[in-house]
Amino acid sequence: MFKNLPDLTKEEVIDYSMKYVNPGKTKEWIDRGINIVMGKREGYAFWDMDGKKYLDIHINGGTFNLGHRNPEIIEALIKATEDFDIGNHHFAAAGRALLAKRMSEVTPEGLDYCVFSSGGGEAVDVAIKSARYATKRKKIVSLLGCYHGHTGFAVSTGDKIFKEPFLAEGEEGCFVQVPLDDIEAMENELKNGDVAAVIIESILATYGFKIPKPGYLKAVKKLCEKYGTLYIADEVQTGLMRTGKMWSIDHEGFIPDMIVTAKGFSGGVYPIACTVLNEKAGKWLVEAGRMHGSTTGGSEIGCMVALKMLEITTRQSTIDNIHKNTKRMTEFANEMVQKTGGFLKGYSQRGVIMGMEFDVEDASKTVTTALFENGVWAHNSRLRPYVLQFKLGLLVDDTYMDELFDKMEKGIMLACNRAK
Ligand SMILES: Cc1ncc(COP(=O)(O)O)c(C=O)c1O
């Protein structure tokens, strides 16, 4: 299976994972009948170690935007090792300098500073720390149904299913959640002038790609300006062209104080994430620059990989492909609403990300399983389990799309017939 680990069996991997990695998670997937151990991976497909092929429309939330083991990314990674290693996080560094300069070009005006981390949760933590430094306030407001990662501050902003088991609610009143689209509730929290930041996923991914009502995010930003609060746009799942624009926030007509990006930022091969900050949010970088750091976040190899990822992502041919496939996804979803007689009730879509809402309580037991049986790996929303997350890669071609829709139709119809 693996060129350099020819003797390793799937059974051994599962056995070691049960014994040494995470017995709870390993068992949960096996009990659900989804006992994937990724073996070969290529383009937008991977093969289980038992040889079965899966089309990947989960793409780990955008981690594989450019596909699994994209050849141009792999080449950039190998080339980077000829000059670089992780580097030293204390000094100015070629990789970080070049990547940060490019990021300032692909983010809205005024977002000029970059702080690099190893993962998205860490990058969210950086955004929250930055807001607290800049405002000298502690309180953070997020939305009910949001998810911003599992690290310290990030998990405290999230849904209670993520934070309660680890007693990560934060101090009383420090991390507050309000309902999506309720501008009055937001203002009630902000009006005391004690909120450091509002953090919002521009589309609520873990909540099944729920898109805020038109104008809501802009209205929140206005309130932030009124009450001296910073606005953090979490673009970990929605950024990097997946919505047809570089950032989902670009559809909303305002500029946030910070943008957080991760997942696909890694090109799918080298962990790296980034918090982009404006002058106000980046105050600590000028006044107390050594007060936050990460040894491996912003590794120079990772920076060279991310630079290549940005080059591919911003190509006109990539953007054209996204627009074309956005249309194909819409057509497919409309067709499936008809063909299933409403079992697929509706969908939310921006670009090549889509939440498909099914007439079931828990799509993990029906749709996800039926798709899995038909060779498609997709994942339902954790917080609204009746929604399937359909996340298409940026570079998929027509042949892939035809194969995908054929398999998805079979899977969805199977789930539909089973539900009758
Ligand atoms: C919107 C959002 N923010 C932050 C994160 C955390 O990223 P990471 O898993 O790299 O820590 C995730 C991860 O799924 C996410 O979906």
The ligand as an ORCA input file, in Angstrom:
! r2SCAN-3c Opt
* xyz 0 1
  C     -14.315     27.565     11.040
  C     -13.165     26.878     11.724
  N     -12.324     27.594     12.481
  C     -11.270     27.040     13.089
  C     -11.008     25.688     12.965
  C      -9.840     25.065     13.661
  O      -8.858     24.680     12.766
  P      -7.800     23.554     13.183
  O      -8.516     22.246     13.169
  O      -6.740     23.670     12.128
  O      -7.306     23.913     14.548
  C     -11.861     24.899     12.190
  C     -11.623     23.456     12.047
  O     -12.421     22.683     11.582
  C     -12.974     25.507     11.558
  O     -13.823     24.789     10.819
*
